[in-house]
């Protein structure tokens, strides 16, 4: 049985601070705003069999099973199953993949799935997990913040500062150019926020080059986990996705589960990777999903590749040489921000908009996270 995406929507990304554009809302209100939008866009009340919500910081405002809290707050039917997932920064795409698996297995007819993260309310590492500081692990598997992993990876594979600057500039320029176009057709304004609040449209190559590396101080805190290694720090705040608030949600269903779907899910793959290389599992997931779909990168019309720090997009473009005109056409995370648990779902919504705008057929989304987590999905756009 095939699984289809009937719709996929996202919020703008707000700055993760008390006066940010979405900060006055609760996480469940972001989810519920998207549920309402899907219903309004389809002209039909959304009554799913299940609601799956990805979130990384499952504590405080995002604790207590944020999917269940969102279900109750939205007034979804009591019979709707609801559960939260945490797969680090790929959580939103994992949730959608799980929804597709449920539909394909005949366990559900319609599932709402995606992710939310409000870093203005639940800061990075707010769960204070023992693992973050547990020295009993060997150095290969010890926790280090993803920013340090990005700098280490850039040094290991020879990604230069100039390459990072140029990638960040493209991200900012394309984000600015996408405003007011079909590339933001599925972005839903909430509390008056209608644009990507973190974007810096005035960015230039000169302003990026003037920024100092930002994460050397972290290296001192994690010196033991790094084995005393001195890192040539290359990433600045210009190459790092801003901390932000946001949500993304998709309605996944079986054939005939509603109005004509936007896309068919061709293949989905999860992957683990070398925890010491941290951000590289997305590449493994990408290779797996391409093999499942029996497609090559050249067969894809649009690609949303997560800018999990500048090093990942530079590595992708350098090693795989896709057509740059097909990749992150509406800008990327370095410009727009990274609401962690929501990211995969936001990228999928962006991909569908990019396919619609281009009239393309096949699209790929790739997401990666810390310590070797990755997820990828290929969809086929359907004429509506």
Secondary structure, DSSP 8 states (H G I E B T S, - for coil): ---EEEEEEEE--EESSTTSTTTTS-HHHHHHHHHHHHHHHHTS----SEEEEE-S--SGGGTTTHHHHHHHHHT--TT-EEEEE--GGGHHHHHHHHHHHHHHTTS-SEEEEEEEEETTTS-TTTT--GGGG-TTS-GGGS---HHHHHHHHHHHHT--HHHHHHHHHHHHHHHHHHTTSGGGTTEE-BTTB-S-TT--TT--HHHHHT---S-HHHHHHTTTTTTT--------GGGS--BEEEEEEEEEE-TTSSS--SEEEEEEEEEE--TTT-TTHHHHHHHHHHHHHT--GGG-SEEEE--SSHHHHHHHHHHH---GGGBSTT--HHHH-B-GGGHHHHHHHHHHHHHHHHT-SEEEEEEEETTTEEEEEEEEE---
